[in-house]
Amino acid sequence: MSQPAQATERTHRLVPSPAGRIHLVEQGTGPLVLLLHGFPESWYSWRHQLPALAAAGYRAVAVDVRGYGRSAKPEDTAAYRMLDLVEDNVAVVHALGERSAVVVGHDWGATTAANTALLRPDVFRAVGLLSVPYAPRGGPRPGEIFARMGGDEEFYVSYFQEPGRAESEMEPDIRGWLAGFYAAFSGDTMPAPGAPDPHFIGRGGRLRDRFPAGKLPGWLGEDDLDVYAGEFERTGMRGALNRYRNMDRDWADLADFDGAPIPQPSLFIGGALDASTTWLADAIEAYPTTLPGLVSSHVLDGCGHWIQQERPDEVNRLLTGWLAALPA
């Protein structure tokens, strides 16, 4: 039996937001599920989830986060702070004529989804986190932590935080840089244990010096890479990198939420080979306190960072099962 038209048609829209406008792609009808991508991606990273969620009876909406794709790209670096991203998400829900939504995010999108649920529980009734666990605001200023990591080497977040520096590495060959970055953190192409860690930069080196060369991950076809590269070749990398340049600002903005739990029903899915899962194992162990509404938590064996693209069928099954069990 063929699927109904609303489950198979994908629609692009531009909606107003505090950023100016947000580009989104929607598919299906039913309860709204807002999908937030990470770095360096776009709405396209949810291409496998949009039809699956639509077929399961949901209105699936994947956005280009501000600074990416066809969404607005404010000039001010401070315009990429977490508080502004949360307000974009609220604006999207309202622009679509809805009062509430479930929010699901991957990578930076997971952190944004968590803070969106934390700050606006009146709008977001449940939260799904992919790859990056929820860790409440607290501890020292993030910039101080990252500066101490790596010893003689430099942690990639510190590298990204200096305006213009990472852009000068990426933008002369965006397609090649993206291919290497995706491969470096995919379960089937990441460097072998004991090889130099691509999260760190050797003195005087570049991040791409440690990327695998010559092989795309199994989840990434040449056409898929063309989509990602085409977007960043058109927009440049600054808007995407500005998220990293607001981490200390976020830490100050969210001071009133130090240690705050997220009570809404939640879901976590991580990859066993993803540093986000292993480095933040303590955050996962703290879920009974930090995510008291947690419905289920899953770590997928052999999976790297790009979880909904590496394991689309498994992620779709877990997402739709969790959504179906949520209170109406």
C-alpha positions as CSV (number, residue, x, y, z in Angstrom):
1,M,0.0,0.0,0.0
2,S,1.4,3.4,-0.9
3,Q,1.9,6.1,1.7
4,P,-0.5,9.1,1.8
5,A,0.7,12.1,0.0
6,Q,1.3,14.1,3.2
7,A,3.8,11.4,4.3
8,T,5.8,11.5,1.1
9,E,5.9,15.2,0.1
10,R,8.7,17.5,1.4
11,T,8.1,21.2,1.5
12,H,10.6,24.1,1.9
13,R,9.5,27.2,3.7
14,L,10.8,30.5,5.1
15,V,9.3,31.7,8.3
16,P,10.0,34.9,10.3
17,S,12.1,34.7,13.5
18,P,14.2,37.0,15.6
19,A,17.2,36.1,13.3
20,G,15.2,37.6,10.4
21,R,14.0,34.3,8.9
22,I,14.5,30.6,9.3
23,H,14.5,28.1,6.4
24,L,12.8,24.8,7.2
25,V,11.7,21.7,5.5
26,E,8.6,19.9,6.6
27,Q,6.9,16.7,5.9
28,G,3.7,15.0,7.2
29,T,0.8,16.1,9.4
30,G,0.1,15.6,13.1
31,P,1.9,16.6,16.3
32,L,4.9,18.8,15.6
33,V,8.4,17.4,15.9
34,L,11.2,20.1,15.5
35,L,14.5,18.7,14.3
36,L,17.8,20.7,15.0
37,H,21.0,19.9,13.3
38,G,24.6,20.3,14.5
39,F,28.0,21.3,13.1
40,P,28.8,21.3,10.2
41,E,25.4,20.2,8.8
42,S,22.0,21.5,7.8
43,W,18.4,20.4,7.6
44,Y,19.6,17.8,5.2
45,S,21.1,15.7,8.1
46,W,17.5,14.8,8.9
47,R,16.7,13.5,5.4
48,H,16.1,10.0,6.7
49,Q,14.0,11.0,9.6
50,L,11.5,13.4,7.8
51,P,9.7,10.6,5.8
52,A,9.8,8.1,8.7
53,L,8.3,10.6,11.1
54,A,5.7,11.7,8.6
55,A,4.7,8.1,7.9
56,A,4.3,7.6,11.6
57,G,1.8,10.4,11.9
58,Y,3.9,13.4,12.8
59,R,4.5,16.9,11.3
60,A,8.3,16.7,11.0
61,V,10.1,20.0,10.6
62,A,13.9,20.3,10.1
63,V,15.4,23.8,10.2
64,D,18.5,25.4,9.0
65,V,19.8,26.9,12.3
66,R,20.6,30.6,12.1
67,G,23.9,31.0,10.4
68,Y,23.4,28.0,8.2
69,G,21.9,27.3,4.8
70,R,19.0,29.6,3.7
71,S,18.4,30.9,7.2
72,A,19.4,34.4,8.3
73,K,23.1,35.1,9.2
74,P,23.4,38.0,11.5
75,E,26.7,39.9,11.4
76,D,27.1,40.2,15.2
77,T,28.9,37.2,16.7
78,A,26.8,37.6,19.9
79,A,23.6,37.0,17.8
80,Y,24.5,33.3,17.9
81,R,24.1,32.9,21.7
82,M,21.9,30.1,23.0
83,L,19.2,32.5,24.2
84,D,18.7,33.7,20.6
85,L,18.6,30.1,19.2
86,V,15.9,29.2,21.7
87,E,13.8,32.1,20.6
88,D,14.2,31.1,17.0
89,N,12.8,27.7,17.9
90,V,9.8,29.2,19.7
91,A,9.2,31.5,16.7
92,V,9.2,28.5,14.3
93,V,6.6,26.8,16.3
94,H,4.4,29.8,16.4
95,A,4.9,30.6,12.7
96,L,3.7,27.1,11.9
97,G,0.5,27.8,13.8
98,E,1.3,25.4,16.6
99,R,1.3,26.0,20.4
100,S,3.6,23.1,21.4
101,A,6.2,20.7,19.9
102,V,8.6,18.0,20.7
103,V,12.2,19.1,20.0
104,V,14.9,16.7,18.9
105,G,18.6,17.7,18.3
106,H,21.9,16.3,17.2
107,D,25.4,17.5,18.2
108,W,25.0,21.3,18.8
109,G,21.4,20.7,18.0
110,A,21.1,18.4,21.1
111,T,22.5,21.1,23.3
112,T,20.2,23.6,21.8
113,A,17.2,21.3,22.1
114,A,18.0,20.7,25.8
115,N,18.2,24.4,26.5
116,T,15.1,25.0,24.5
117,A,13.2,22.5,26.6
118,L,14.7,23.9,29.8
119,L,13.9,27.6,29.1
120,R,10.6,27.1,27.4
121,P,8.7,24.2,28.9
122,D,5.5,26.0,28.1
123,V,6.1,25.3,24.4
124,F,8.3,22.2,24.3
125,R,6.7,19.2,25.9
126,A,9.5,16.6,25.3
127,V,13.1,16.5,24.2
128,G,15.2,14.0,22.3
129,L,19.0,14.2,22.4
130,L,21.3,12.6,19.8
131,S,25.1,12.1,20.3
132,V,25.6,14.9,22.9
133,P,24.3,14.2,26.4
134,Y,22.6,16.8,28.6
135,A,25.0,18.3,31.1
136,P,23.5,21.2,33.1
137,R,25.3,24.5,33.2
138,G,27.9,24.7,35.9
139,G,31.5,24.6,36.8
140,P,34.2,26.9,35.5
141,R,33.9,29.1,32.4
142,P,34.0,26.8,29.3
143,G,36.8,28.7,27.7
144,E,39.0,28.1,30.7
145,I,38.3,24.4,30.6
146,F,39.0,24.0,26.8
147,A,42.3,26.0,27.1
148,R,43.6,23.4,29.6
149,M,42.8,20.4,27.5
150,G,45.3,18.7,25.3
151,G,48.6,19.7,27.0
152,D,50.9,20.7,24.2
153,E,48.1,20.3,21.7
154,E,45.1,22.5,21.1
155,F,41.5,21.4,21.6
156,Y,39.4,21.9,18.5
157,V,36.8,24.1,20.3
158,S,39.5,26.6,21.3
159,Y,40.7,26.6,17.6
160,F,37.1,27.3,16.4
161,Q,36.7,30.1,18.9
162,E,39.2,32.5,17.3
163,P,37.4,34.5,14.6
164,G,38.8,33.9,11.1
165,R,41.3,31.2,12.1
166,A,39.3,28.1,11.3
167,E,37.6,29.8,8.3
168,S,41.1,30.2,6.7
169,E,41.6,26.5,6.9
170,M,38.2,25.4,5.8
171,E,37.1,27.8,3.1
172,P,39.8,27.3,0.4
173,D,38.6,23.6,0.1
174,I,35.2,23.3,1.8
175,R,34.2,20.0,0.1
176,G,37.5,18.3,1.0
177,W,37.5,19.7,4.5
178,L,34.0,18.5,5.2
179,A,34.7,15.0,3.7
180,G,37.6,14.6,6.1
181,F,35.8,16.0,9.1
182,Y,32.8,13.7,8.6
183,A,35.2,10.7,8.1
184,A,37.2,11.5,11.2
185,F,34.2,11.0,13.4
186,S,32.3,8.2,11.6
187,G,32.3,4.7,13.1
188,D,33.6,3.1,9.9
189,T,36.3,5.6,8.9
190,M,37.6,7.2,12.1
191,P,41.3,6.9,12.9
192,A,42.4,3.7,14.6
193,P,42.9,3.6,18.4
194,G,46.3,5.0,19.2
195,A,46.4,7.3,16.1
196,P,46.7,11.0,16.6
197,D,43.3,12.3,17.8
198,P,41.5,14.6,15.3
199,H,39.9,16.5,18.2
200,F,43.3,18.1,18.8
201,I,45.7,20.2,16.7
202,G,49.4,19.7,16.9
203,R,51.5,22.8,17.5
204,G,51.6,24.8,14.3
205,G,49.3,22.4,12.5
206,R,45.8,22.3,11.1
207,L,42.8,20.3,12.2
208,R,42.6,18.6,8.8
209,D,46.2,17.2,9.2
210,R,44.6,14.3,11.2
211,F,41.6,13.6,9.0
212,P,41.4,10.3,7.2
213,A,42.1,10.7,3.5
214,G,40.6,9.2,0.4
215,K,37.5,7.4,1.8
216,L,34.0,8.6,2.5
217,P,32.0,7.1,5.3
218,G,29.4,4.5,4.3
219,W,26.6,6.9,5.1
220,L,27.9,9.8,3.0
221,G,27.5,9.5,-0.8
222,E,29.1,11.9,-3.2
223,D,25.7,13.5,-3.8
224,D,25.2,14.0,-0.1
225,L,28.6,15.6,0.2
226,D,27.7,17.9,-2.7
227,V,24.7,19.1,-0.8
228,Y,26.6,20.0,2.3
229,A,29.6,21.5,0.4
230,G,27.3,23.5,-1.8
231,E,25.6,25.2,1.2
232,F,28.9,26.1,2.9
233,E,30.5,27.2,-0.3
234,R,27.7,29.6,-0.8
235,T,27.5,30.9,2.8
236,G,31.0,30.4,4.2
237,M,31.7,28.9,7.6
238,R,31.5,32.0,9.9
239,G,27.9,31.6,10.8
240,A,28.3,28.0,11.8
241,L,31.5,28.6,13.7
242,N,29.9,31.5,15.7
243,R,28.1,28.9,17.8
244,Y,31.5,28.0,19.4
245,R,32.3,31.7,19.9
246,N,29.4,32.1,22.3
247,M,30.0,29.4,24.8
248,D,31.3,31.7,27.6
249,R,28.5,34.1,26.8
250,D,26.0,31.2,27.2
251,W,27.6,30.3,30.5
252,A,26.9,33.8,31.8
253,D,23.5,34.0,30.3
254,L,22.3,30.7,31.9
255,A,23.7,31.4,35.4
256,D,20.2,31.2,36.9
257,F,19.8,27.6,35.6
258,D,23.0,26.3,37.2
259,G,22.5,22.5,37.7
260,A,18.9,22.7,36.5
261,P,17.2,19.4,35.5
262,I,14.9,19.0,32.5
263,P,11.7,17.4,33.7
264,Q,9.9,16.8,30.4
265,P,9.9,13.3,28.9
266,S,13.3,12.8,27.2
267,L,15.3,10.4,25.1
268,F,19.0,9.9,24.5
269,I,20.7,8.0,21.7
270,G,24.5,8.0,21.5
271,G,27.2,6.2,19.5
272,A,29.6,3.9,21.4
273,L,32.5,5.1,19.3
274,D,31.6,8.8,19.7
275,A,33.8,10.9,22.0
276,S,30.7,12.8,23.0
277,T,29.4,9.6,24.6
278,T,32.7,8.5,26.2
279,W,34.0,11.8,27.4
280,L,30.6,12.7,28.9
281,A,29.9,9.3,30.4
282,D,29.5,11.0,33.8
283,A,26.7,13.2,32.3
284,I,24.9,10.1,31.1
285,E,25.2,8.5,34.6
286,A,23.7,11.6,36.1
287,Y,20.5,11.3,34.1
288,P,18.3,10.1,37.0
289,T,19.0,13.6,38.5
290,T,19.4,15.8,35.4
291,L,16.8,14.1,33.2
292,P,14.2,12.9,35.7
293,G,11.7,12.4,32.8
294,L,14.0,10.2,30.8
295,V,12.1,7.5,29.0
296,S,15.0,5.6,27.5
297,S,18.7,5.9,26.8
298,H,20.6,4.0,24.1
299,V,24.2,3.7,23.0
300,L,24.6,2.1,19.6
301,D,27.5,-0.3,19.2
302,G,30.0,0.5,16.4
303,C,28.4,3.9,15.8
304,G,30.2,7.2,15.6
305,H,29.0,10.8,15.9
306,W,26.7,11.2,12.9
307,I,24.2,8.9,14.4
308,Q,20.9,9.6,12.6
309,Q,22.8,9.3,9.3
310,E,25.0,6.3,10.2
311,R,22.1,4.3,11.7
312,P,18.9,5.8,10.2
313,D,16.7,2.8,10.5
314,E,17.6,2.2,14.2
315,V,17.3,5.9,15.1
316,N,14.0,6.1,13.3
317,R,12.7,3.0,15.2
318,L,13.8,4.5,18.6
319,L,12.4,8.0,17.8
320,T,9.0,6.8,16.6
321,G,8.7,4.4,19.5
322,W,9.5,7.1,22.0
323,L,7.1,9.6,20.4
324,A,4.3,7.1,20.3
325,A,4.6,6.6,24.1
326,L,4.5,10.3,24.9
327,P,1.4,11.7,26.7
328,A,-1.0,13.2,24.2
